[in-house]
């Protein structure tokens, strides 16, 4: 788009002198429309999102982030913040404004003595796993290695270790954050404790986190993989999965879903991950899952944790169009499983998936007010995830997700997983924070009274 330029919030062009002053202050690259790197720099995982920023600043360090925030604030420019660029709602991008891109800030430092990991805000799960596994450690993150740690953690963060160690946000000890006034603050239990509370589950509302300090846990090898069953056995498999999870040990996380094989055949999958030290015990724990029905394929084995973390990467490739809806369900009754099975019949793209994720465990034993992550006491998350490549299918695929979600509402709670929300979920964003919302609004007023950080799952400042 040749008419795309950097504008302020009123639509006025930002002067070339001002842009030149910013370019002279930073170490990173300032990419603008017409530059050779522009189209690749504005591309994110979900190609349904097609936005044209006025400029993209590829930051090289915290000083670049401070310069970007001060520049945007002084010129009243809309900003978005990109970490891994894997958010399904496309909140990494904005039209005509400034993208503060952290993707070059991906350093990871493992401190073996303190069992902690310092991670820059642009790192992905794969970046962290590569370094931590070298030392025999792991951090509780998600399930797709291309996901950015920042967005995942700020929104909660659930994955293969969630039942054993809780969500990612429960495992952050400290954050360096650039707030809307351009100040660099350290947020932990002693310093800016209110900000520390809000950042752990409150999304990108309170500043740009340039580094995280995580707890790390001794873990290098897990027992995991895929159990594939016929699609016609979906009801039986999902009922057995539900009954199994009621007594499953917390060393074992298991997700299930309706997907298609690479050749397009519809199947039911169960994906276990055993993180306990005793692999023979893990084999015994997983054995009942093999008997849920007659499997078409069994591919469960010991593997390095980074391999488990990337086992589903191929199911969510770049260059596809995505729209997600999700619902928390308490207990997963038979009638809700019937809805899952029936709605699975409506998936028309072989890339789409309908996932059933059980959490529970360590995170669910904490109080929802311990930090901003309020979604820790509902058992199952049901994700309706159409994925396709042809823009002509946009309306139909989105309609399927919305219709499937509506069909699940008789069984749904009033909670939503923040990181699963698509771009048009304003009411769900408010509901997702539950009883924590009033406190979050007060903290937003303290650190971002003008709602400078608004391209996120937005919390408006208290009046």
Helices and strands as residue ranges (DSSP letters): H 16-25, E 29-32, H 38-41, E 55-58, H 62-74, E 79-82, E 98-101, E 108-111, E 116-120, H 125-134, E 137-138, H 149-154, H 162-165, G 168-171, E 172-178, E 184-187, H 193-199, G 203-205, E 208-215, E 217-218, E 221-230, G 231-233, H 234-245, E 252-260, E 266-274, H 279-290, E 295-304, H 305-309, G 313-316, E 321-329, H 334-344, E 353-358, G 361-365, E 380-388, G 391-393, H 394-408, G 409-411, G 418-420, H 426-432, G 434-436, H 437-447
